[in-house]
Protein backbone atom coordinates (compact mmCIF):
# COMPACT_ATOMS: atom_id res chain seq x y z
CA UNK A 1 0.00 0.00 0.00
CA UNK A 2 1.36 3.40 -1.03
CA UNK A 3 2.52 5.50 1.93
CA UNK A 4 0.77 8.83 2.34
CA UNK A 5 2.07 12.16 3.55
CA UNK A 6 0.78 13.56 6.84
CA UNK A 7 -1.29 16.08 4.86
CA UNK A 8 -2.82 13.35 2.68
CA UNK A 9 -3.63 11.27 5.77
CA UNK A 10 -5.38 14.20 7.44
CA UNK A 11 -7.39 15.00 4.30
CA UNK A 12 -8.35 11.36 3.74
CA UNK A 13 -9.40 11.00 7.38
CA UNK A 14 -11.63 14.08 7.26
CA UNK A 15 -13.05 13.24 3.85
CA UNK A 16 -14.07 9.72 4.90
CA UNK A 17 -15.57 10.96 8.16
CA UNK A 18 -17.57 13.58 6.27
CA UNK A 19 -18.70 11.20 3.55
CA UNK A 20 -19.79 8.56 6.06
CA UNK A 21 -21.95 11.20 7.77
CA UNK A 22 -23.45 12.88 4.73
CA UNK A 23 -23.35 10.33 1.93
CA UNK A 24 -22.50 13.17 -0.45
CA UNK A 25 -19.23 13.61 -2.41
CA UNK A 26 -16.86 15.85 -0.48
CA UNK A 27 -15.21 18.89 -2.06
CA UNK A 28 -12.08 20.81 -1.13
CA UNK A 29 -14.07 23.79 0.18
CA UNK A 30 -15.81 21.56 2.72
CA UNK A 31 -12.49 20.19 3.99
CA UNK A 32 -10.94 23.67 4.09
CA UNK A 33 -13.47 24.58 6.79
CA UNK A 34 -12.11 21.83 9.09
CA UNK A 35 -9.32 23.95 10.59
CA UNK A 36 -6.43 22.23 8.85
CA UNK A 37 -4.75 25.53 8.09
CA UNK A 38 -4.71 24.70 4.39
CA UNK A 39 -6.22 26.59 1.47
CA UNK A 40 -8.91 25.04 -0.71
CA UNK A 41 -6.42 25.01 -3.61
CA UNK A 42 -3.82 23.08 -1.59
CA UNK A 43 -6.47 20.61 -0.45
CA UNK A 44 -7.70 20.25 -4.02
CA UNK A 45 -4.18 19.34 -5.18
CA UNK A 46 -3.78 16.78 -2.39
CA UNK A 47 -7.16 15.28 -3.24
CA UNK A 48 -6.04 14.96 -6.86
CA UNK A 49 -2.91 13.14 -5.64
CA UNK A 50 -5.03 10.82 -3.50
CA UNK A 51 -7.21 10.10 -6.51
CA UNK A 52 -4.17 9.33 -8.64
CA UNK A 53 -2.96 6.90 -5.95
CA UNK A 54 -6.34 5.15 -5.95
CA UNK A 55 -7.67 6.25 -2.54
CA UNK A 56 -10.43 8.51 -3.88
CA UNK A 57 -12.51 8.80 -7.01
CA UNK A 58 -14.78 11.38 -8.54
CA UNK A 59 -18.26 10.01 -9.33
CA UNK A 60 -19.10 13.03 -11.53
CA UNK A 61 -16.80 15.55 -13.17
CA UNK A 62 -18.32 18.49 -11.32
CA UNK A 63 -18.72 16.72 -7.97
CA UNK A 64 -16.42 16.27 -5.02
CA UNK A 65 -14.70 12.99 -4.29
CA UNK A 66 -15.63 9.82 -2.42
CA UNK A 67 -13.45 7.09 -0.90
CA UNK A 68 -12.53 4.05 -2.97
CA UNK A 69 -12.32 0.59 -1.42
CA UNK A 70 -8.57 1.16 -1.17
CA UNK A 71 -9.24 4.41 0.67
CA UNK A 72 -11.54 2.71 3.17
CA UNK A 73 -8.96 -0.05 3.69
CA UNK A 74 -6.24 2.49 4.45
CA UNK A 75 -8.59 4.30 6.80
CA UNK A 76 -9.54 1.12 8.69
CA UNK A 77 -5.96 -0.12 8.97
CA UNK A 78 -4.11 3.16 9.56
CA UNK A 79 -6.35 6.07 10.52
CA UNK A 80 -9.48 4.87 12.29
CA UNK A 81 -10.07 5.93 15.88
CA UNK A 82 -12.39 3.55 17.69
CA UNK A 83 -15.12 5.22 19.70
CA UNK A 84 -15.98 3.85 23.11
CA UNK A 85 -19.35 2.14 23.41
CA UNK A 86 -21.19 4.27 25.96
CA UNK A 87 -22.06 2.63 29.27
CA UNK A 88 -25.73 3.43 28.74
CA UNK A 89 -25.62 1.63 25.38
CA UNK A 90 -23.86 -1.34 26.97
CA UNK A 91 -26.54 -1.58 29.66
CA UNK A 92 -29.34 -1.36 27.12
CA UNK A 93 -27.77 -4.06 24.93
CA UNK A 94 -27.11 -6.33 27.90
CA UNK A 95 -30.70 -5.92 29.12
CA UNK A 96 -32.02 -6.84 25.67
CA UNK A 97 -29.90 -9.99 25.51
CA UNK A 98 -30.28 -11.09 29.14
CA UNK A 99 -34.04 -11.28 28.76
CA UNK A 100 -33.31 -14.60 27.08
CA UNK A 101 -31.31 -15.95 30.01
CA UNK A 102 -33.54 -19.05 30.11
CA UNK A 103 -33.69 -19.54 26.34
CA UNK A 104 -31.53 -21.87 24.26
CA UNK A 105 -28.49 -20.89 22.21
CA UNK A 106 -30.51 -20.34 19.04
CA UNK A 107 -32.87 -17.96 20.84
CA UNK A 108 -29.87 -15.99 22.09
CA UNK A 109 -28.29 -15.72 18.64
CA UNK A 110 -31.58 -14.60 17.11
CA UNK A 111 -31.64 -11.78 19.66
CA UNK A 112 -27.97 -10.93 19.05
CA UNK A 113 -28.61 -10.50 15.32
CA UNK A 114 -31.65 -8.33 16.08
CA UNK A 115 -29.76 -6.08 18.51
CA UNK A 116 -26.89 -5.68 16.04
CA UNK A 117 -29.37 -4.69 13.32
CA UNK A 118 -31.25 -2.25 15.53
CA UNK A 119 -28.16 -0.53 16.93
CA UNK A 120 -26.13 -0.40 13.70
CA UNK A 121 -29.10 0.24 11.34
CA UNK A 122 -27.62 -2.39 9.04
CA UNK A 123 -27.91 -6.17 8.73
CA UNK A 124 -27.11 -8.06 11.93
CA UNK A 125 -25.78 -11.60 11.54
CA UNK A 126 -24.98 -14.39 13.99
CA UNK A 127 -23.64 -17.85 13.15
CA UNK A 128 -23.86 -20.57 15.77
CA UNK A 129 -20.79 -22.51 16.97
CA UNK A 130 -19.29 -24.63 14.22
CA UNK A 131 -19.07 -28.22 15.37
CA UNK A 132 -16.34 -29.32 12.97
CA UNK A 133 -13.86 -27.68 15.36
CA UNK A 134 -15.44 -29.38 18.38
CA UNK A 135 -13.99 -32.40 20.13
CA UNK A 136 -16.14 -35.50 20.18
CA UNK A 137 -16.94 -36.65 23.70
CA UNK A 138 -19.42 -39.53 23.40
CA UNK A 139 -22.21 -41.08 21.39
CA UNK A 140 -25.26 -42.60 23.08
CA UNK A 141 -27.59 -44.98 21.21
CA UNK A 142 -31.09 -45.68 22.45
CA UNK A 143 -33.64 -48.06 20.93
CA UNK A 144 -36.90 -46.35 20.04
CA UNK A 145 -38.36 -49.39 18.29
CA UNK A 146 -37.19 -52.52 16.50
CA UNK A 147 -36.22 -50.45 13.48
CA UNK A 148 -35.25 -47.06 14.93
CA UNK A 149 -32.36 -45.81 17.04
CA UNK A 150 -31.92 -42.42 18.68
CA UNK A 151 -28.34 -41.16 18.35
CA UNK A 152 -27.25 -38.52 20.86
CA UNK A 153 -23.82 -37.02 20.19
CA UNK A 154 -22.11 -34.77 22.72
CA UNK A 155 -19.29 -32.32 21.97
CA UNK A 156 -16.85 -31.54 24.78
CA UNK A 157 -18.12 -27.95 25.13
CA UNK A 158 -21.53 -29.35 26.11
CA UNK A 159 -23.24 -28.95 22.72
CA UNK A 160 -25.47 -31.85 21.70
CA UNK A 161 -26.90 -33.19 18.46
CA UNK A 162 -29.65 -35.81 18.19
CA UNK A 163 -30.72 -37.86 15.19
CA UNK A 164 -33.06 -40.80 14.56
CA UNK A 165 -31.68 -43.50 12.22
CA UNK A 166 -33.42 -46.44 10.62
CA UNK A 167 -31.97 -49.96 10.98
CA UNK A 168 -33.02 -52.95 8.87
CA UNK A 169 -32.95 -55.53 11.68
CA UNK A 170 -33.31 -55.55 15.44
CA UNK A 171 -30.15 -55.22 17.53
CA UNK A 172 -29.95 -56.70 21.02
CA UNK A 173 -29.20 -54.39 23.93
CA UNK A 174 -25.85 -56.00 24.75
CA UNK A 175 -24.72 -55.70 21.10
CA UNK A 176 -25.88 -52.08 21.04
CA UNK A 177 -23.93 -51.34 24.23
CA UNK A 178 -20.78 -52.99 22.86
CA UNK A 179 -21.09 -50.99 19.62
CA UNK A 180 -21.44 -47.79 21.63
CA UNK A 181 -18.32 -48.68 23.63
CA UNK A 182 -16.29 -49.37 20.47
CA UNK A 183 -17.38 -46.13 18.79
CA UNK A 184 -16.58 -44.00 21.84
CA UNK A 185 -13.26 -45.73 22.38
CA UNK A 186 -12.15 -45.13 18.79
CA UNK A 187 -13.50 -41.62 18.25
CA UNK A 188 -13.29 -39.91 21.64
CA UNK A 189 -10.89 -36.94 21.69
CA UNK A 190 -10.96 -36.37 17.92
CA UNK A 191 -12.40 -33.25 16.34
CA UNK A 192 -15.56 -33.66 14.31
CA UNK A 193 -13.58 -32.70 11.22
CA UNK A 194 -11.06 -35.48 11.89
CA UNK A 195 -13.86 -38.00 12.44
CA UNK A 196 -15.59 -37.11 9.17
CA UNK A 197 -12.32 -37.58 7.31
CA UNK A 198 -11.40 -40.95 8.83
CA UNK A 199 -14.42 -42.63 10.45
CA UNK A 200 -14.67 -45.46 7.93
CA UNK A 201 -11.09 -46.54 8.51
CA UNK A 202 -11.40 -46.18 12.29
CA UNK A 203 -14.52 -48.35 12.54
CA UNK A 204 -13.80 -50.85 9.76
CA UNK A 205 -11.21 -52.79 11.79
CA UNK A 206 -13.38 -53.18 14.92
CA UNK A 207 -13.57 -56.83 16.05
CA UNK A 208 -16.54 -56.37 18.38
CA UNK A 209 -19.88 -54.64 18.23
CA UNK A 210 -22.54 -54.91 15.55
CA UNK A 211 -20.91 -54.99 12.08
CA UNK A 212 -24.18 -53.75 10.52
CA UNK A 213 -24.46 -50.83 12.92
CA UNK A 214 -20.77 -49.92 12.60
CA UNK A 215 -21.15 -49.99 8.82
CA UNK A 216 -24.25 -47.79 9.09
CA UNK A 217 -22.42 -45.29 11.31
CA UNK A 218 -19.43 -45.15 8.97
CA UNK A 219 -21.58 -44.62 5.90
CA UNK A 220 -23.86 -42.10 7.63
CA UNK A 221 -20.95 -39.97 8.92
CA UNK A 222 -21.68 -37.06 6.59
CA UNK A 223 -25.22 -36.91 7.91
CA UNK A 224 -24.54 -37.79 11.55
CA UNK A 225 -21.47 -35.63 12.12
CA UNK A 226 -22.30 -32.73 9.82
CA UNK A 227 -24.11 -29.85 11.44
CA UNK A 228 -26.20 -27.84 8.94
CA UNK A 229 -24.59 -24.43 9.22
CA UNK A 230 -27.38 -22.62 7.41
CA UNK A 231 -29.74 -23.67 10.19
CA UNK A 232 -27.37 -22.01 12.65
CA UNK A 233 -27.40 -18.72 10.72
CA UNK A 234 -29.52 -15.87 12.05
CA UNK A 235 -30.00 -12.55 10.22
CA UNK A 236 -32.05 -9.49 11.04
CA UNK A 237 -32.40 -6.02 9.54
CA UNK A 238 -32.78 -6.64 5.81
CA UNK A 239 -35.29 -3.78 5.97
CA UNK A 240 -32.42 -1.43 6.78
CA UNK A 241 -31.01 -1.81 3.26
CA UNK A 242 -34.07 -0.21 1.72
CA UNK A 243 -33.29 3.11 3.39
CA UNK A 244 -29.68 3.13 2.17
CA UNK A 245 -28.96 5.53 -0.70
CA UNK A 246 -25.78 3.55 -1.41
CA UNK A 247 -27.64 0.74 -3.22
CA UNK A 248 -29.30 1.00 -6.61
CA UNK A 249 -32.38 -1.15 -7.12
CA UNK A 250 -30.31 -3.56 -9.20
CA UNK A 251 -27.57 -3.81 -6.55
CA UNK A 252 -30.16 -4.21 -3.82
CA UNK A 253 -31.88 -7.05 -5.68
CA UNK A 254 -28.54 -8.86 -6.05
CA UNK A 255 -27.73 -8.37 -2.38
CA UNK A 256 -31.12 -9.62 -1.17
CA UNK A 257 -30.84 -12.61 -3.50
CA UNK A 258 -27.44 -13.50 -2.07
CA UNK A 259 -28.73 -13.25 1.50
CA UNK A 260 -31.58 -15.59 0.63
CA UNK A 261 -28.97 -18.16 -0.41
CA UNK A 262 -28.32 -18.90 3.25
CA UNK A 263 -25.77 -21.66 2.64
CA UNK A 264 -23.46 -19.19 0.90
CA UNK A 265 -23.66 -16.69 3.75
CA UNK A 266 -23.17 -19.44 6.33
CA UNK A 267 -20.11 -20.70 4.47
CA UNK A 268 -18.74 -17.16 4.20
CA UNK A 269 -19.05 -16.66 7.95
CA UNK A 270 -17.87 -20.17 8.81
CA UNK A 271 -14.56 -19.43 7.10
CA UNK A 272 -14.08 -16.60 9.62
CA UNK A 273 -14.23 -18.86 12.67
CA UNK A 274 -10.50 -19.41 12.13
CA UNK A 275 -9.79 -15.69 12.55
CA UNK A 276 -9.45 -14.42 16.10
CA UNK A 277 -11.08 -11.08 16.94
CA UNK A 278 -12.37 -8.46 14.50
CA UNK A 279 -12.26 -9.02 10.74
CA UNK A 280 -13.29 -6.47 8.10
CA UNK A 281 -13.64 -7.00 4.36
CA UNK A 282 -14.53 -4.13 2.07
CA UNK A 283 -16.07 -3.92 -1.40
CA UNK A 284 -13.97 -5.61 -4.04
CA UNK A 285 -12.23 -7.72 -1.39
CA UNK A 286 -15.32 -9.97 -1.50
CA UNK A 287 -15.62 -12.78 -4.03
CA UNK A 288 -19.37 -12.38 -4.47
CA UNK A 289 -20.40 -9.61 -6.91
CA UNK A 290 -23.44 -8.98 -4.67
CA UNK A 291 -21.11 -7.75 -1.92
CA UNK A 292 -19.03 -5.39 -4.07
CA UNK A 293 -20.75 -2.34 -2.54
CA UNK A 294 -20.71 -3.78 0.98
CA UNK A 295 -18.50 -4.20 3.99
CA UNK A 296 -18.61 -7.22 6.27
CA UNK A 297 -17.51 -6.55 9.84
CA UNK A 298 -17.33 -9.63 12.09
CA UNK A 299 -15.91 -10.97 15.32
CA UNK A 300 -15.51 -14.54 16.49
CA UNK A 301 -16.77 -15.79 19.83
CA UNK A 302 -15.93 -19.06 21.55
CA UNK A 303 -17.90 -21.63 23.52
CA UNK A 304 -15.52 -24.15 24.99
CA UNK A 305 -13.42 -25.29 22.04
CA UNK A 306 -15.81 -24.31 19.26
CA UNK A 307 -16.29 -20.91 17.66
CA UNK A 308 -19.06 -18.91 16.02
CA UNK A 309 -19.26 -15.52 14.34
CA UNK A 310 -21.37 -12.39 14.84
CA UNK A 311 -21.27 -9.19 12.83
CA UNK A 312 -22.74 -6.63 10.48
CA UNK A 313 -23.21 -6.31 6.72
CA UNK A 314 -23.73 -2.80 5.37
CA UNK A 315 -22.56 -0.42 2.65
CA UNK A 316 -18.85 0.40 2.46
CA UNK A 317 -19.86 3.78 3.88
CA UNK A 318 -20.00 2.38 7.41
CA UNK A 319 -19.03 4.28 10.57
CA UNK A 320 -16.28 1.74 11.26
CA UNK A 321 -14.94 3.50 14.34
CA UNK A 322 -18.35 3.25 16.01
CA UNK A 323 -19.28 -0.25 14.85
CA UNK A 324 -16.05 -2.10 15.64
CA UNK A 325 -16.50 -1.59 19.43
CA UNK A 326 -20.17 -2.57 19.10
CA UNK A 327 -19.36 -5.86 17.36
CA UNK A 328 -16.55 -6.62 19.82
CA UNK A 329 -18.83 -5.96 22.80
CA UNK A 330 -21.55 -8.17 21.31
CA UNK A 331 -19.05 -10.99 20.73
CA UNK A 332 -17.87 -10.81 24.34
CA UNK A 333 -21.47 -10.71 25.61
CA UNK A 334 -22.43 -13.68 23.41
CA UNK A 335 -19.54 -15.71 24.88
CA UNK A 336 -20.58 -14.76 28.39
CA UNK A 337 -24.22 -15.68 27.87
CA UNK A 338 -23.46 -19.01 26.18
CA UNK A 339 -20.99 -19.94 28.91
CA UNK A 340 -23.82 -19.61 31.44
CA UNK A 341 -25.89 -22.28 29.74
C-alpha positions, 0 to 999 in steps of 0.5 A: 500500500502506497505510503501517504504524507501527513497532509494526505492522511489528514485530508483522507481522514476528514473526507471519509468521516464527512462522507460517512456522515453525509453520503455526499461527495466531499469537495475541497471547500468543505475540507478547508473549513475543518481547521487544517490551516490549508487553502482550498487550492492546496487541499484540491491538489492533495485530493487529486494526488489521492485520486491518482494513488487510488484512494479517492474517485470522482463520481461526476466531473463536477462533484467532489470525491468519495473514498474508494475501497482502497481508501476505506482499507487504508482508513480502517488499517491506519487512521481509524479511531475507535469510539468507546461504546457508551455505558448506557448503550452497553446496559441497554444491549445487555438488558435486551440480551439477558431477557433470554437468560432461560432460552436456548443458544438459538434464541440468544443468537436470534436476539444478538442479530436483532440487537446488532441490526437495531443498533447499527441500522444495518444487517445483523448476523450471527452464526452458531458454533461450528461443530467441525472444530469441536472435540467428540466426547461420546455417542449414546444410542437408544432403541426407540423401536425394532427399526429405529435408534436415537443417536445422541452425540455430545461435543466436549463444550456441552453442545449436543446433536440428536438424530433418529436412524433407521436400521433394517434388523433388530439389535440386542441391547448388549450388542448395542452397548458394545457398539457404543463402547467401540465407537466411543473408544475409537473416536473420543478426543478427535475433532468432528472434522477429523472424524468425518475424514477418517471414520470409515477406517477407524470403525472398519477394523473393529472386532466387536460390536454390531458390524451392521451398525458400525457400517451404518455409522461409517456410511452415515458420517456425513449426515450424523457428524455434519451440522447444517450451518445454514440452520445455525445462521440468524440474520435481522435487519434486511429492511435497513437496506431499503433506506440506504442511498448507497444501493441502486435497485439492481444492486439491492436485488442482487444483495437480497438474492445473495442473502436468501442463499443462506448456505453461501452466507453461512459458508462465508461466515464459517470461514471466519471462525478461524480468525481471532477477533475483529475481521473487516472485508470491504467492497472488491475484497469480497468474491461475491459480486453482490457484496461489491458495494458492501463491507462485512464486519465480524468478530468470532466468539468461543464456547468451549473449544468451538467458535461462532461468528457475529457481525454486520453487513452494510454499505462500504460507507459504514461508521467503522470506528463506532461499529467495531466496538459494538461488534466486539462488545456483542461478541464478548457478551455472546460468549458470556451468555453461552458460557452460562448455559 
